[in-house]
Amino acid sequence: GIDTNHFFVICCNHLGGCYGSTGPSSINPETNKSYGTSFPMLSVEDFVRAQFQLLKHFGIEKLHASIGSSLGGMCSILSGLLYPEMVGRVATISS
C-alpha cells in the first residue's frame, strides 16, 4: 500500500477518457452530436505529456514514484522514459 500520511497521491483522468475529460462521447458544439469517430486519435504519449503539463502547472518538480496498473502502468513506464529527471522510480502492475 501507499502511506498517504507520508505521500501525496496524484490521480488524474486520461485525456479523452470518459470520466471528466472531453472524449468521443462528448458533444461536439459545432454539430450538437457526440464526436464519435471524429474525435482525434490519442496515444499513451499524449496521456503522459498531458499529465506532466498538469504537474508543471502545479509547480511539481519531481515525483517520488509513478505507479500504475494496466494502461496506467504503461503511462508510468513512458513517464520514466520521457521525464527521467521528474520521476524517482516506476512501479507497474499488469502492464
Phi and psi restraints in degrees (range 20) as a CNS / XPLOR table:
assign (resid 1 and name C) (resid 2 and name N)
       (resid 2 and name CA) (resid 2 and name C) 1.0 -109.5 20.0 2
assign (resid 2 and name N) (resid 2 and name CA)
       (resid 2 and name C) (resid 3 and name N) 1.0 123.4 20.0 2
assign (resid 2 and name C) (resid 3 and name N)
       (resid 3 and name CA) (resid 3 and name C) 1.0 -77.5 20.0 2
assign (resid 3 and name N) (resid 3 and name CA)
       (resid 3 and name C) (resid 4 and name N) 1.0 100.3 20.0 2
assign (resid 3 and name C) (resid 4 and name N)
       (resid 4 and name CA) (resid 4 and name C) 1.0 -75.4 20.0 2
assign (resid 4 and name N) (resid 4 and name CA)
       (resid 4 and name C) (resid 5 and name N) 1.0 -3.3 20.0 2
assign (resid 4 and name C) (resid 5 and name N)
       (resid 5 and name CA) (resid 5 and name C) 1.0 -80.3 20.0 2
assign (resid 5 and name N) (resid 5 and name CA)
       (resid 5 and name C) (resid 6 and name N) 1.0 -17.8 20.0 2
assign (resid 5 and name C) (resid 6 and name N)
       (resid 6 and name CA) (resid 6 and name C) 1.0 -111.2 20.0 2
assign (resid 6 and name N) (resid 6 and name CA)
       (resid 6 and name C) (resid 7 and name N) 1.0 -32.0 20.0 2
assign (resid 6 and name C) (resid 7 and name N)
       (resid 7 and name CA) (resid 7 and name C) 1.0 -120.1 20.0 2
assign (resid 7 and name N) (resid 7 and name CA)
       (resid 7 and name C) (resid 8 and name N) 1.0 144.4 20.0 2
assign (resid 7 and name C) (resid 8 and name N)
       (resid 8 and name CA) (resid 8 and name C) 1.0 -93.7 20.0 2
assign (resid 8 and name N) (resid 8 and name CA)
       (resid 8 and name C) (resid 9 and name N) 1.0 122.8 20.0 2
assign (resid 8 and name C) (resid 9 and name N)
       (resid 9 and name CA) (resid 9 and name C) 1.0 -94.5 20.0 2
assign (resid 9 and name N) (resid 9 and name CA)
       (resid 9 and name C) (resid 10 and name N) 1.0 126.4 20.0 2
assign (resid 9 and name C) (resid 10 and name N)
       (resid 10 and name CA) (resid 10 and name C) 1.0 -109.1 20.0 2
assign (resid 10 and name N) (resid 10 and name CA)
       (resid 10 and name C) (resid 11 and name N) 1.0 124.8 20.0 2
assign (resid 10 and name C) (resid 11 and name N)
       (resid 11 and name CA) (resid 11 and name C) 1.0 -134.9 20.0 2
assign (resid 11 and name N) (resid 11 and name CA)
       (resid 11 and name C) (resid 12 and name N) 1.0 116.0 20.0 2
assign (resid 11 and name C) (resid 12 and name N)
       (resid 12 and name CA) (resid 12 and name C) 1.0 -122.4 20.0 2
assign (resid 12 and name N) (resid 12 and name CA)
       (resid 12 and name C) (resid 13 and name N) 1.0 155.1 20.0 2
assign (resid 12 and name C) (resid 13 and name N)
       (resid 13 and name CA) (resid 13 and name C) 1.0 -73.5 20.0 2
assign (resid 13 and name N) (resid 13 and name CA)
       (resid 13 and name C) (resid 14 and name N) 1.0 153.2 20.0 2
assign (resid 13 and name C) (resid 14 and name N)
       (resid 14 and name CA) (resid 14 and name C) 1.0 -74.4 20.0 2
assign (resid 14 and name N) (resid 14 and name CA)
       (resid 14 and name C) (resid 15 and name N) 1.0 141.8 20.0 2
assign (resid 14 and name C) (resid 15 and name N)
       (resid 15 and name CA) (resid 15 and name C) 1.0 -55.1 20.0 2
assign (resid 15 and name N) (resid 15 and name CA)
       (resid 15 and name C) (resid 16 and name N) 1.0 127.7 20.0 2
assign (resid 15 and name C) (resid 16 and name N)
       (resid 16 and name CA) (resid 16 and name C) 1.0 85.3 20.0 2
assign (resid 16 and name N) (resid 16 and name CA)
       (resid 16 and name C) (resid 17 and name N) 1.0 -2.6 20.0 2
assign (resid 16 and name C) (resid 17 and name N)
       (resid 17 and name CA) (resid 17 and name C) 1.0 -73.6 20.0 2
assign (resid 17 and name N) (resid 17 and name CA)
       (resid 17 and name C) (resid 18 and name N) 1.0 171.3 20.0 2
assign (resid 17 and name C) (resid 18 and name N)
       (resid 18 and name CA) (resid 18 and name C) 1.0 -90.3 20.0 2
assign (resid 18 and name N) (resid 18 and name CA)
       (resid 18 and name C) (resid 19 and name N) 1.0 2.7 20.0 2
assign (resid 18 and name C) (resid 19 and name N)
       (resid 19 and name CA) (resid 19 and name C) 1.0 -119.9 20.0 2
assign (resid 19 and name N) (resid 19 and name CA)
       (resid 19 and name C) (resid 20 and name N) 1.0 82.7 20.0 2
assign (resid 19 and name C) (resid 20 and name N)
       (resid 20 and name CA) (resid 20 and name C) 1.0 95.2 20.0 2
assign (resid 20 and name N) (resid 20 and name CA)
       (resid 20 and name C) (resid 21 and name N) 1.0 8.3 20.0 2
assign (resid 20 and name C) (resid 21 and name N)
       (resid 21 and name CA) (resid 21 and name C) 1.0 -131.3 20.0 2
assign (resid 21 and name N) (resid 21 and name CA)
       (resid 21 and name C) (resid 22 and name N) 1.0 150.0 20.0 2
assign (resid 21 and name C) (resid 22 and name N)
       (resid 22 and name CA) (resid 22 and name C) 1.0 -65.5 20.0 2
assign (resid 22 and name N) (resid 22 and name CA)
       (resid 22 and name C) (resid 23 and name N) 1.0 132.7 20.0 2
assign (resid 22 and name C) (resid 23 and name N)
       (resid 23 and name CA) (resid 23 and name C) 1.0 -150.2 20.0 2
assign (resid 23 and name N) (resid 23 and name CA)
       (resid 23 and name C) (resid 24 and name N) 1.0 -169.3 20.0 2
assign (resid 23 and name C) (resid 24 and name N)
       (resid 24 and name CA) (resid 24 and name C) 1.0 -58.1 20.0 2
assign (resid 24 and name N) (resid 24 and name CA)
       (resid 24 and name C) (resid 25 and name N) 1.0 -29.0 20.0 2
assign (resid 24 and name C) (resid 25 and name N)
       (resid 25 and name CA) (resid 25 and name C) 1.0 -86.3 20.0 2
assign (resid 25 and name N) (resid 25 and name CA)
       (resid 25 and name C) (resid 26 and name N) 1.0 -5.8 20.0 2
assign (resid 25 and name C) (resid 26 and name N)
       (resid 26 and name CA) (resid 26 and name C) 1.0 -70.9 20.0 2
assign (resid 26 and name N) (resid 26 and name CA)
       (resid 26 and name C) (resid 27 and name N) 1.0 155.3 20.0 2
assign (resid 26 and name C) (resid 27 and name N)
       (resid 27 and name CA) (resid 27 and name C) 1.0 -83.1 20.0 2
assign (resid 27 and name N) (resid 27 and name CA)
       (resid 27 and name C) (resid 28 and name N) 1.0 126.2 20.0 2
assign (resid 27 and name C) (resid 28 and name N)
       (resid 28 and name CA) (resid 28 and name C) 1.0 -78.1 20.0 2
assign (resid 28 and name N) (resid 28 and name CA)
       (resid 28 and name C) (resid 29 and name N) 1.0 118.0 20.0 2
assign (resid 28 and name C) (resid 29 and name N)
       (resid 29 and name CA) (resid 29 and name C) 1.0 -63.9 20.0 2
assign (resid 29 and name N) (resid 29 and name CA)
       (resid 29 and name C) (resid 30 and name N) 1.0 -20.5 20.0 2
assign (resid 29 and name C) (resid 30 and name N)
       (resid 30 and name CA) (resid 30 and name C) 1.0 -77.0 20.0 2
assign (resid 30 and name N) (resid 30 and name CA)
       (resid 30 and name C) (resid 31 and name N) 1.0 -27.4 20.0 2
assign (resid 30 and name C) (resid 31 and name N)
       (resid 31 and name CA) (resid 31 and name C) 1.0 -116.7 20.0 2
assign (resid 31 and name N) (resid 31 and name CA)
       (resid 31 and name C) (resid 32 and name N) 1.0 -12.6 20.0 2
assign (resid 31 and name C) (resid 32 and name N)
       (resid 32 and name CA) (resid 32 and name C) 1.0 58.3 20.0 2
assign (resid 32 and name N) (resid 32 and name CA)
       (resid 32 and name C) (resid 33 and name N) 1.0 24.4 20.0 2
assign (resid 32 and name C) (resid 33 and name N)
       (resid 33 and name CA) (resid 33 and name C) 1.0 -126.6 20.0 2
assign (resid 33 and name N) (resid 33 and name CA)
       (resid 33 and name C) (resid 34 and name N) 1.0 162.2 20.0 2
assign (resid 33 and name C) (resid 34 and name N)
       (resid 34 and name CA) (resid 34 and name C) 1.0 -62.8 20.0 2
assign (resid 34 and name N) (resid 34 and name CA)
       (resid 34 and name C) (resid 35 and name N) 1.0 150.6 20.0 2
assign (resid 34 and name C) (resid 35 and name N)
       (resid 35 and name CA) (resid 35 and name C) 1.0 -60.7 20.0 2
assign (resid 35 and name N) (resid 35 and name CA)
       (resid 35 and name C) (resid 36 and name N) 1.0 -40.4 20.0 2
assign (resid 35 and name C) (resid 36 and name N)
       (resid 36 and name CA) (resid 36 and name C) 1.0 54.3 20.0 2
assign (resid 36 and name N) (resid 36 and name CA)
       (resid 36 and name C) (resid 37 and name N) 1.0 -132.4 20.0 2
assign (resid 36 and name C) (resid 37 and name N)
       (resid 37 and name CA) (resid 37 and name C) 1.0 -73.6 20.0 2
assign (resid 37 and name N) (resid 37 and name CA)
       (resid 37 and name C) (resid 38 and name N) 1.0 -7.9 20.0 2
assign (resid 37 and name C) (resid 38 and name N)
       (resid 38 and name CA) (resid 38 and name C) 1.0 -82.9 20.0 2
assign (resid 38 and name N) (resid 38 and name CA)
       (resid 38 and name C) (resid 39 and name N) 1.0 -6.9 20.0 2
assign (resid 38 and name C) (resid 39 and name N)
       (resid 39 and name CA) (resid 39 and name C) 1.0 -69.0 20.0 2
assign (resid 39 and name N) (resid 39 and name CA)
       (resid 39 and name C) (resid 40 and name N) 1.0 138.6 20.0 2
assign (resid 39 and name C) (resid 40 and name N)
       (resid 40 and name CA) (resid 40 and name C) 1.0 -59.3 20.0 2
assign (resid 40 and name N) (resid 40 and name CA)
       (resid 40 and name C) (resid 41 and name N) 1.0 144.5 20.0 2
assign (resid 40 and name C) (resid 41 and name N)
       (resid 41 and name CA) (resid 41 and name C) 1.0 -68.4 20.0 2
assign (resid 41 and name N) (resid 41 and name CA)
       (resid 41 and name C) (resid 42 and name N) 1.0 137.9 20.0 2
assign (resid 41 and name C) (resid 42 and name N)
       (resid 42 and name CA) (resid 42 and name C) 1.0 -121.0 20.0 2
assign (resid 42 and name N) (resid 42 and name CA)
       (resid 42 and name C) (resid 43 and name N) 1.0 148.3 20.0 2
assign (resid 42 and name C) (resid 43 and name N)
       (resid 43 and name CA) (resid 43 and name C) 1.0 -115.0 20.0 2
assign (resid 43 and name N) (resid 43 and name CA)
       (resid 43 and name C) (resid 44 and name N) 1.0 168.7 20.0 2
assign (resid 43 and name C) (resid 44 and name N)
       (resid 44 and name CA) (resid 44 and name C) 1.0 -59.1 20.0 2
assign (resid 44 and name N) (resid 44 and name CA)
       (resid 44 and name C) (resid 45 and name N) 1.0 -36.9 20.0 2
assign (resid 44 and name C) (resid 45 and name N)
       (resid 45 and name CA) (resid 45 and name C) 1.0 -61.5 20.0 2
assign (resid 45 and name N) (resid 45 and name CA)
       (resid 45 and name C) (resid 46 and name N) 1.0 -39.5 20.0 2
assign (resid 45 and name C) (resid 46 and name N)
       (resid 46 and name CA) (resid 46 and name C) 1.0 -60.0 20.0 2
assign (resid 46 and name N) (resid 46 and name CA)
       (resid 46 and name C) (resid 47 and name N) 1.0 -43.7 20.0 2
assign (resid 46 and name C) (resid 47 and name N)
       (resid 47 and name CA) (resid 47 and name C) 1.0 -59.4 20.0 2
assign (resid 47 and name N) (resid 47 and name CA)
       (resid 47 and name C) (resid 48 and name N) 1.0 -48.2 20.0 2
assign (resid 47 and name C) (resid 48 and name N)
       (resid 48 and name CA) (resid 48 and name C) 1.0 -65.9 20.0 2
assign (resid 48 and name N) (resid 48 and name CA)
       (resid 48 and name C) (resid 49 and name N) 1.0 -44.4 20.0 2
assign (resid 48 and name C) (resid 49 and name N)
       (resid 49 and name CA) (resid 49 and name C) 1.0 -62.6 20.0 2
assign (resid 49 and name N) (resid 49 and name CA)
       (resid 49 and name C) (resid 50 and name N) 1.0 -38.3 20.0 2
assign (resid 49 and name C) (resid 50 and name N)
       (resid 50 and name CA) (resid 50 and name C) 1.0 -65.3 20.0 2
assign (resid 50 and name N) (resid 50 and name CA)
       (resid 50 and name C) (resid 51 and name N) 1.0 -41.6 20.0 2
assign (resid 50 and name C) (resid 51 and name N)
       (resid 51 and name CA) (resid 51 and name C) 1.0 -62.6 20.0 2
assign (resid 51 and name N) (resid 51 and name CA)
       (resid 51 and name C) (resid 52 and name N) 1.0 -39.8 20.0 2
assign (resid 51 and name C) (resid 52 and name N)
       (resid 52 and name CA) (resid 52 and name C) 1.0 -76.3 20.0 2
assign (resid 52 and name N) (resid 52 and name CA)
       (resid 52 and name C) (resid 53 and name N) 1.0 -24.8 20.0 2
assign (resid 52 and name C) (resid 53 and name N)
       (resid 53 and name CA) (resid 53 and name C) 1.0 -64.9 20.0 2
assign (resid 53 and name N) (resid 53 and name CA)
       (resid 53 and name C) (resid 54 and name N) 1.0 -38.7 20.0 2
assign (resid 53 and name C) (resid 54 and name N)
       (resid 54 and name CA) (resid 54 and name C) 1.0 -62.3 20.0 2
assign (resid 54 and name N) (resid 54 and name CA)
       (resid 54 and name C) (resid 55 and name N) 1.0 -45.9 20.0 2
assign (resid 54 and name C) (resid 55 and name N)
       (resid 55 and name CA) (resid 55 and name C) 1.0 -59.9 20.0 2
assign (resid 55 and name N) (resid 55 and name CA)
       (resid 55 and name C) (resid 56 and name N) 1.0 -45.0 20.0 2
assign (resid 55 and name C) (resid 56 and name N)
       (resid 56 and name CA) (resid 56 and name C) 1.0 -63.8 20.0 2
assign (resid 56 and name N) (resid 56 and name CA)
       (resid 56 and name C) (resid 57 and name N) 1.0 -38.4 20.0 2
assign (resid 56 and name C) (resid 57 and name N)
       (resid 57 and name CA) (resid 57 and name C) 1.0 -58.1 20.0 2
assign (resid 57 and name N) (resid 57 and name CA)
       (resid 57 and name C) (resid 58 and name N) 1.0 -39.3 20.0 2
assign (resid 57 and name C) (resid 58 and name N)
       (resid 58 and name CA) (resid 58 and name C) 1.0 -88.7 20.0 2
assign (resid 58 and name N) (resid 58 and name CA)
       (resid 58 and name C) (resid 59 and name N) 1.0 5.3 20.0 2
assign (resid 58 and name C) (resid 59 and name N)
       (resid 59 and name CA) (resid 59 and name C) 1.0 73.8 20.0 2
assign (resid 59 and name N) (resid 59 and name CA)
       (resid 59 and name C) (resid 60 and name N) 1.0 22.2 20.0 2
assign (resid 59 and name C) (resid 60 and name N)
       (resid 60 and name CA) (resid 60 and name C) 1.0 -85.1 20.0 2
assign (resid 60 and name N) (resid 60 and name CA)
       (resid 60 and name C) (resid 61 and name N) 1.0 117.0 20.0 2
assign (resid 60 and name C) (resid 61 and name N)
       (resid 61 and name CA) (resid 61 and name C) 1.0 -89.6 20.0 2
assign (resid 61 and name N) (resid 61 and name CA)
       (resid 61 and name C) (resid 62 and name N) 1.0 -29.8 20.0 2
assign (resid 61 and name C) (resid 62 and name N)
       (resid 62 and name CA) (resid 62 and name C) 1.0 -154.2 20.0 2
assign (resid 62 and name N) (resid 62 and name CA)
       (resid 62 and name C) (resid 63 and name N) 1.0 139.9 20.0 2
assign (resid 62 and name C) (resid 63 and name N)
       (resid 63 and name CA) (resid 63 and name C) 1.0 -94.0 20.0 2
assign (resid 63 and name N) (resid 63 and name CA)
       (resid 63 and name C) (resid 64 and name N) 1.0 140.6 20.0 2
assign (resid 63 and name C) (resid 64 and name N)
       (resid 64 and name CA) (resid 64 and name C) 1.0 -63.2 20.0 2
assign (resid 64 and name N) (resid 64 and name CA)
       (resid 64 and name C) (resid 65 and name N) 1.0 -41.7 20.0 2
assign (resid 64 and name C) (resid 65 and name N)
       (resid 65 and name CA) (resid 65 and name C) 1.0 -157.0 20.0 2
assign (resid 65 and name N) (resid 65 and name CA)
       (resid 65 and name C) (resid 66 and name N) 1.0 153.8 20.0 2
assign (resid 65 and name C) (resid 66 and name N)
       (resid 66 and name CA) (resid 66 and name C) 1.0 -113.9 20.0 2
assign (resid 66 and name N) (resid 66 and name CA)
       (resid 66 and name C) (resid 67 and name N) 1.0 118.2 20.0 2
assign (resid 66 and name C) (resid 67 and name N)
       (resid 67 and name CA) (resid 67 and name C) 1.0 -124.4 20.0 2
assign (resid 67 and name N) (resid 67 and name CA)
       (resid 67 and name C) (resid 68 and name N) 1.0 134.6 20.0 2
assign (resid 67 and name C) (resid 68 and name N)
       (resid 68 and name CA) (resid 68 and name C) 1.0 -161.5 20.0 2
assign (resid 68 and name N) (resid 68 and name CA)
       (resid 68 and name C) (resid 69 and name N) 1.0 160.5 20.0 2
assign (resid 68 and name C) (resid 69 and name N)
       (resid 69 and name CA) (resid 69 and name C) 1.0 -118.9 20.0 2
assign (resid 69 and name N) (resid 69 and name CA)
       (resid 69 and name C) (resid 70 and name N) 1.0 150.5 20.0 2
assign (resid 69 and name C) (resid 70 and name N)
       (resid 70 and name CA) (resid 70 and name C) 1.0 55.6 20.0 2
assign (resid 70 and name N) (resid 70 and name CA)
       (resid 70 and name C) (resid 71 and name N) 1.0 -123.4 20.0 2
assign (resid 70 and name C) (resid 71 and name N)
       (resid 71 and name CA) (resid 71 and name C) 1.0 -60.9 20.0 2
assign (resid 71 and name N) (resid 71 and name CA)
       (resid 71 and name C) (resid 72 and name N) 1.0 -37.2 20.0 2
assign (resid 71 and name C) (resid 72 and name N)
       (resid 72 and name CA) (resid 72 and name C) 1.0 -62.8 20.0 2
assign (resid 72 and name N) (resid 72 and name CA)
       (resid 72 and name C) (resid 73 and name N) 1.0 -34.0 20.0 2
assign (resid 72 and name C) (resid 73 and name N)
       (resid 73 and name CA) (resid 73 and name C) 1.0 -68.5 20.0 2
assign (resid 73 and name N) (resid 73 and name CA)
       (resid 73 and name C) (resid 74 and name N) 1.0 -37.6 20.0 2
assign (resid 73 and name C) (resid 74 and name N)
       (resid 74 and name CA) (resid 74 and name C) 1.0 -62.5 20.0 2
assign (resid 74 and name N) (resid 74 and name CA)
       (resid 74 and name C) (resid 75 and name N) 1.0 -39.0 20.0 2
assign (resid 74 and name C) (resid 75 and name N)
       (resid 75 and name CA) (resid 75 and name C) 1.0 -64.0 20.0 2
assign (resid 75 and name N) (resid 75 and name CA)
       (resid 75 and name C) (resid 76 and name N) 1.0 -40.4 20.0 2
assign (resid 75 and name C) (resid 76 and name N)
       (resid 76 and name CA) (resid 76 and name C) 1.0 -62.0 20.0 2
assign (resid 76 and name N) (resid 76 and name CA)
       (resid 76 and name C) (resid 77 and name N) 1.0 -44.6 20.0 2
assign (resid 76 and name C) (resid 77 and name N)
       (resid 77 and name CA) (resid 77 and name C) 1.0 -59.4 20.0 2
assign (resid 77 and name N) (resid 77 and name CA)
       (resid 77 and name C) (resid 78 and name N) 1.0 -48.4 20.0 2
assign (resid 77 and name C) (resid 78 and name N)
       (resid 78 and name CA) (resid 78 and name C) 1.0 -66.7 20.0 2
assign (resid 78 and name N) (resid 78 and name CA)
       (resid 78 and name C) (resid 79 and name N) 1.0 -32.7 20.0 2
assign (resid 78 and name C) (resid 79 and name N)
       (resid 79 and name CA) (resid 79 and name C) 1.0 -57.8 20.0 2
assign (resid 79 and name N) (resid 79 and name CA)
       (resid 79 and name C) (resid 80 and name N) 1.0 -46.0 20.0 2
assign (resid 79 and name C) (resid 80 and name N)
       (resid 80 and name CA) (resid 80 and name C) 1.0 -65.2 20.0 2
assign (resid 80 and name N) (resid 80 and name CA)
       (resid 80 and name C) (resid 81 and name N) 1.0 -31.4 20.0 2
assign (resid 80 and name C) (resid 81 and name N)
       (resid 81 and name CA) (resid 81 and name C) 1.0 -77.9 20.0 2
assign (resid 81 and name N) (resid 81 and name CA)
       (resid 81 and name C) (resid 82 and name N) 1.0 -42.2 20.0 2
assign (resid 81 and name C) (resid 82 and name N)
       (resid 82 and name CA) (resid 82 and name C) 1.0 -81.2 20.0 2
assign (resid 82 and name N) (resid 82 and name CA)
       (resid 82 and name C) (resid 83 and name N) 1.0 -31.0 20.0 2
assign (resid 82 and name C) (resid 83 and name N)
       (resid 83 and name CA) (resid 83 and name C) 1.0 -131.3 20.0 2
assign (resid 83 and name N) (resid 83 and name CA)
       (resid 83 and name C) (resid 84 and name N) 1.0 57.0 20.0 2
assign (resid 83 and name C) (resid 84 and name N)
       (resid 84 and name CA) (resid 84 and name C) 1.0 -60.5 20.0 2
assign (resid 84 and name N) (resid 84 and name CA)
       (resid 84 and name C) (resid 85 and name N) 1.0 -28.2 20.0 2
assign (resid 84 and name C) (resid 85 and name N)
       (resid 85 and name CA) (resid 85 and name C) 1.0 -75.1 20.0 2
assign (resid 85 and name N) (resid 85 and name CA)
       (resid 85 and name C) (resid 86 and name N) 1.0 -13.6 20.0 2
assign (resid 85 and name C) (resid 86 and name N)
       (resid 86 and name CA) (resid 86 and name C) 1.0 -109.6 20.0 2
assign (resid 86 and name N) (resid 86 and name CA)
       (resid 86 and name C) (resid 87 and name N) 1.0 -6.5 20.0 2
assign (resid 86 and name C) (resid 87 and name N)
       (resid 87 and name CA) (resid 87 and name C) 1.0 -119.9 20.0 2
assign (resid 87 and name N) (resid 87 and name CA)
       (resid 87 and name C) (resid 88 and name N) 1.0 115.6 20.0 2
assign (resid 87 and name C) (resid 88 and name N)
       (resid 88 and name CA) (resid 88 and name C) 1.0 -70.2 20.0 2
assign (resid 88 and name N) (resid 88 and name CA)
       (resid 88 and name C) (resid 89 and name N) 1.0 -40.4 20.0 2
assign (resid 88 and name C) (resid 89 and name N)
       (resid 89 and name CA) (resid 89 and name C) 1.0 -158.5 20.0 2
assign (resid 89 and name N) (resid 89 and name CA)
       (resid 89 and name C) (resid 90 and name N) 1.0 161.5 20.0 2
assign (resid 89 and name C) (resid 90 and name N)
       (resid 90 and name CA) (resid 90 and name C) 1.0 -125.6 20.0 2
assign (resid 90 and name N) (resid 90 and name CA)
       (resid 90 and name C) (resid 91 and name N) 1.0 134.3 20.0 2
assign (resid 90 and name C) (resid 91 and name N)
       (resid 91 and name CA) (resid 91 and name C) 1.0 -131.6 20.0 2
assign (resid 91 and name N) (resid 91 and name CA)
       (resid 91 and name C) (resid 92 and name N) 1.0 128.9 20.0 2
assign (resid 91 and name C) (resid 92 and name N)
       (resid 92 and name CA) (resid 92 and name C) 1.0 -125.5 20.0 2
assign (resid 92 and name N) (resid 92 and name CA)
       (resid 92 and name C) (resid 93 and name N) 1.0 152.2 20.0 2
assign (resid 92 and name C) (resid 93 and name N)
       (resid 93 and name CA) (resid 93 and name C) 1.0 -130.3 20.0 2
assign (resid 93 and name N) (resid 93 and name CA)
       (resid 93 and name C) (resid 94 and name N) 1.0 124.0 20.0 2
assign (resid 93 and name C) (resid 94 and name N)
       (resid 94 and name CA) (resid 94 and name C) 1.0 54.0 20.0 2
assign (resid 94 and name N) (resid 94 and name CA)
       (resid 94 and name C) (resid 95 and name N) 1.0 46.1 20.0 2
